[in-house]
Amino acid sequence: MYICTLILTKIEMKTQYRVINRETRDELILNVDELLNFFKHKRQLDYTITPIESKKETWLGIIGFGCLVVASVLILTKILMQWI
């Protein structure tokens, strides 16, 4: 069932999945294609599959970038006004 969901969401290739063996606790990190090929040869019930969330911008990073942009615009405006 989970593999069917992966096939439907195959468009998002950036998503990676953590696959952990329930008995040996071996951990693999696979993308969608690798995951589908992996479960062609392995039994899915022996493994736990969890998606790894991609790094998203934090609000602090957005605010910091905004302050940097505003500061650079102010400095460039000040330099241009001195030339005029």
C-alpha positions in Angstrom: 0.0 0.0 0.0 2.8 2.4 0.9 4.6 1.7 -2.4 1.4 2.7 -4.3 1.5 6.0 -2.5 5.1 6.4 -3.4 4.3 5.8 -7.1 1.6 8.4 -7.0 4.0 11.0 -5.4 6.9 10.1 -7.6 6.7 13.6 -9.1 8.5 15.0 -6.0 11.9 13.5 -6.6 13.6 15.5 -3.9 11.9 13.6 -1.1 14.1 11.1 0.6 13.0 8.2 2.8 14.7 6.6 5.8 14.3 2.8 5.7 15.1 1.0 8.9 15.2 -2.8 9.3 13.0 -3.8 12.2 15.3 -6.6 13.4 18.8 -5.4 12.7 18.2 -1.6 12.9 20.2 -1.1 9.7 19.3 2.3 8.3 19.2 3.3 4.7 18.4 6.7 3.1 16.8 6.3 -0.3 15.0 8.4 -2.9 11.8 7.2 -4.6 13.3 5.3 -7.4 15.8 3.5 -5.1 13.0 2.7 -2.7 10.8 1.2 -5.3 13.7 -1.0 -6.6 14.6 -1.9 -3.0 11.2 -3.3 -2.2 11.1 -5.3 -5.4 13.6 -7.6 -3.7 12.8 -7.1 0.0 9.7 -7.7 2.1 8.1 -4.4 3.1 6.8 -5.6 6.4 10.4 -6.1 7.7 11.1 -2.4 7.3 9.9 0.9 8.7 9.6 3.8 6.2 9.6 7.4 7.2 10.0 10.4 4.9 12.8 12.8 5.7 11.6 16.4 5.7 13.5 18.8 3.5 15.2 21.8 5.0 12.7 24.6 4.9 13.4 28.3 5.5 12.8 29.4 9.0 11.1 32.6 9.9 14.4 33.8 11.5 16.2 33.2 8.2 13.6 35.1 6.3 13.6 38.1 8.6 17.4 38.1 8.5 17.5 38.1 4.8 14.9 40.8 4.6 16.9 43.0 7.0 20.0 42.4 4.8 18.1 43.4 1.7 16.7 46.6 3.3 20.2 47.6 4.6 21.8 47.0 1.2 19.1 49.2 -0.5 19.7 52.0 2.0 23.4 51.9 1.6 23.2 51.8 -2.2 20.7 54.7 -2.1 23.1 56.7 0.1 26.0 56.1 -2.2 24.0 57.1 -5.3 22.7 60.2 -3.7 26.3 61.4 -2.9 27.2 61.1 -6.6 24.2 63.2 -7.7 
